[in-house]
Amino acid sequence: ARLRAARAADTRLRPDAYAGGDAADLKRLAEQIVSRAAPGIRILKTAVVSADWQQESVVEWTDTTQTALRHRTTRSVTAEVAARLNANTKLYTLDLSQDLQAGGGWGPLQGHVMFSDPMLEENVK
């Protein structure tokens, strides 16, 4: 916690790197996830910092009993959201992803906050 607080002056929101047609949807989802995680938060700026989708295919257990395997193909991008709650400004880093469906299309967007770091509000720009 002490190290993160000391790094607040050096923490910055990275610029947008993604130019896909779904960029607005990705940003909107990232903002919704952060807003749900911290009700009352004020979103300052959002960026999709991955240049493109990264895709992975894995064979994995469906649950902890390890009784059934599945083959999963997922694509993901990383987004960052700078936001302030009261006097605390933080940089939230999120994973946004979609799973490949049986019909060949991509499923609904989903995501989660991977971590957050304190930052100075003047570092948002």
N, C-alpha and C positions, 0 to 999 in steps of 0.2 A: 504493500500500500504506500509506503514511504517512497519507494522508487518511482511508482506511477505518478505520485504527486510532484516529485522532482522533475519528471519528464513532461509535465503539462505545458511548459513554455516551448518545448520542441515538438509537440504533437500537432500535426496539421492534417486537414482534410485533403486527400489527393484529388487531382482533377478527374473529370469524366474521361473515360477511355473507351466507352462502349458507344457505338453508333447505330446499333440495330433499331429496327422499327418498333420494337417493344420496350424501348428504354423508358418511356413515360410510365408504362405499367410496372416495370421493375422498381422504379423510384417510388411510385405510389405504394406498392407492397412494402418496401423497406420502411417507409414512413409510418404505415399502419402498424407494423410489427413493433417499432420503437414506441409508438403511442400507446399500444396495449401493454407493453412492458413497464411503462412509466406514465400513468395517467396524469394529465395536466402539463405534460412536457411541451415545450415550444420548439418546433423543428426550425432550424436555422438554414441548413443547406444539405442537399443529398446528391451523391454521385455514385454512378456505377463504375467502379475502378478497374474491373476486368475488361480487357480489350474485346474478348469474345467468350462465348460459352465454352466451358471445359466439360468434356464428356467422359464418363467412366462406366464400364460394364463389369459387374462382379457376380459371382455365385456366392450366396450367403444363406445362413440359417434364417428361417422366418420368425423364430422366437428362441427363448432361452432353453427350451427343452431339446432343441436340436433334433427334431423329428422330421422336418421337411426343409428342403432346399428350394431356393428360387434364383432365377437369373434376373438381375435388375440392371437397367441402363438408366443413368441419371445424367442430366446436364446441369451445370451450375455456374453462377457468376458471383462475384463479391461486390457488395455495395457498402458505402460508408454514409452515415447520417450524423451530422453535427447538430446537437440539440441542447437546450437549456431547461433545467428544472430549478425554479427559484434562482439561487445565485450560482448554481453548479452547471458548468458547461462540460459536456462529454462528447467524445467521438465513439459512436457505435459502429462496429464492424459486423456485417451480416452475410450469411450464406443464403442465396436465393437459388432454388432449384426446381426442376420438373423431372418427372419420371416418364420414360417411354411407355406408351400404352400398347396393348396387344394389337390394336388396329393400325399401328404405325405412327399415330400422332402423339404429341406431348400432352401430358396430363396438366392439371391445374398447378399454378405457381404456388410454392410454399417456401417458407424460410424461417430463420431463427437468428437471434443475436449470438454471435460467437464470443465476443468480449466487448468491453467498453473501457475507455481511458479518459481520465480528466484532461481537459485542454483549456487554453485561454481562448475566450470568445474572439479576440482579435485575430487568432490564427485560422478562423473559419474561412476567410477570404483567401 
